[in-house]
């Protein structure tokens, strides 16, 4: 299983979810619009307060981030890299490292220092 810690400004939530669908890690129920992670787990956290200030964690422009956790059997980096040349949304998501998926310089998922919730 692969654990990923996702974040984006709330206006990009739909794009993040659609990216997860294209990568094969997320599914959207056509009747209810409910997001799920087939074979894994999807945990929408929403806005997360900074543990020191209690204020929402924000991007450099002061816009609050929306957070979610994803556990998936899909190797997102491998699938995204393979699809990027033909899928502009994936290429754009990869071009801005950490825009949606919190990763280190090598592209490995990095857990937050102070997670809101963790998978057990």
Long-range contacts (C-beta under 8 A, 24 or more apart in sequence): 1-40, 1-71, 1-72, 1-73, 2-71, 2-72, 2-73, 2-74, 2-75, 2-76, 2-109, 3-69, 3-70, 3-71, 3-109, 3-111, 3-119, 4-69, 4-70, 4-71, 4-72, 4-76, 4-101, 4-102, 4-109, 5-67, 5-69, 5-70, 5-101, 5-102, 5-109, 5-110, 5-111, 5-112, 5-115, 6-67, 6-68, 6-69, 6-70, 6-100, 6-101, 6-102, 7-57, 7-65, 7-66, 7-67, 7-68, 7-100, 7-102, 8-65, 8-66, 8-99, 8-100, 9-59, 9-63, 9-64, 9-65, 9-66, 10-47, 10-63, 10-64, 10-65, 10-66, 12-66, 12-99, 12-100, 13-66, 15-89, 15-93, 15-100, 16-68, 16-100, 18-89, 19-89, 19-90, 19-93, 19-100, 20-70, 22-83, 22-87, 22-89, 22-90, 23-74, 23-76, 23-79, 23-80, 23-83, 23-90, 24-74, 24-79, 25-70, 25-72, 25-74, 25-76, 26-70, 37-70, 37-71, 37-72, 39-72, 39-73, 40-70, 40-71, 40-72, 40-73, 40-74, 41-69, 41-70, 41-71, 41-119, 42-68, 42-69, 42-70, 43-68, 43-69, 43-70, 43-117, 43-119, 44-68, 45-69, 45-116, 45-117, 48-116, 51-114, 67-116, 69-115, 69-117, 69-118, 69-119, 71-119, 76-101, 77-107
